[in-house]
Amino acid sequence: MSAPAIQPESQGNKLYLHATGDWRLTQLDAQPPQLAKTPQAETTCLDGAGITSLDTSGALTLLNLLSAQQIPLDSLVLANFSPQHQTIFELVRQHFSASQQQQPASHHRLLVRLGSSASLTWKHLAGMVNFIGILTAEVANLIRHPQNFRSKELANQLEIIFVYAIPLAFSMMFLLGLVFAYLLGIQAEQYGANIFVVDGSALAICRELAPVIVAILVAGRSGAAITAQIGTMKVYEEIDAIRVLGLSPYAVLVLPRIMALLIALPLLVFVGDIAGLFGSMVIADQQLSVTPITFINRLDQVLATKTVVIGLVKAPVFAVFIGIIASYMGFTVARDARSIGFNTTSTVVQSIVAVILLNAIFAIILVKLNL
């Protein structure tokens, strides 16, 4: 392979440019060619007889060198090019002008982006409302014809969403209970208020931490899986096949998954309550000398039923939102693999934001109700 080079030669009113060597990307990086200042001429001819190889990067480099010398590219004459090299060069020359055009600076670029984001958000919300409407109609239809409910699919989803998630929910909330009781115990110990660690742990874990953390866990695990499953079925046209069979994909795919989430999430929150309190009890015994018997007796005194119920009531609401978001994002997947990954990530983000917002709304409402 020889280095790419280009030499000018003037003959009267004509300018000949003799390109030689290997005009490919690997060679261009090692030895970038230079073109000396060329005289003005009526006709410019690019001689490609000495070009041993040429790719699109080489053609673009040639055009950039000629453009830097103010040589009109439209009237450039090609000579002695092989058919393959001429095809590549003509293809790059055809799009060269468009590639050199710079986007005009816009003083309203920020407004354009804001407007575009607002438009996309509005379309997303409108699509979500339409999706909820479809699901409502499917639920009404299912109430009239309960025999059409997919009980086997519900059992399958319960196994995936609930049973397989128990070890993860228990471990996460156990560790969280350990950390929470440890940090709370450091402060309580300074004032000799060791026993009040039980009060703080019970209230925080059962009312706030377990519902939110378990919902986030389910959003990241099951919500993402639902989007990926439905999105993959859409890419492989399995949803179209369900419609061809005369079935509703919403009744077959969406409702069993949302129903499974409705059942599984409160149960997982209850598991999280037990695990978190167990973790707090362990650290209270080791750090604060609060024995398990003392911990349980104090828990019986301070843990009101409404505290546990409030945490459990939040779970179905979180489940419905996670299920709707995950299913909707699955149905909006485009027919390519990249879209599945994008929508799956978006499902997790939207679900977590929804859980946090809903929990804040719950907090405000419960304060207003003195609960």
Salt bridges, closest charged atoms under 4 A:
GLU9 OE1 - HIS18 NE2 2.59
ASP22 OD1 - ARG24 NE 3.18
ASP47 OD2 - HIS18 ND1 3.01
GLU90 OE2 - ARG93 NH2 2.91
GLU153 OE2 - ARG257 NH1 3.24
ASP199 OD2 - ARG298 NH2 2.82
GLU208 OE2 - ARG207 NE 3.97
GLU208 OE2 - LYS314 NZ 3.24
ASP240 OD1 - ARG243 NH1 3.89
ASP240 OD2 - ARG335 NH2 3.29
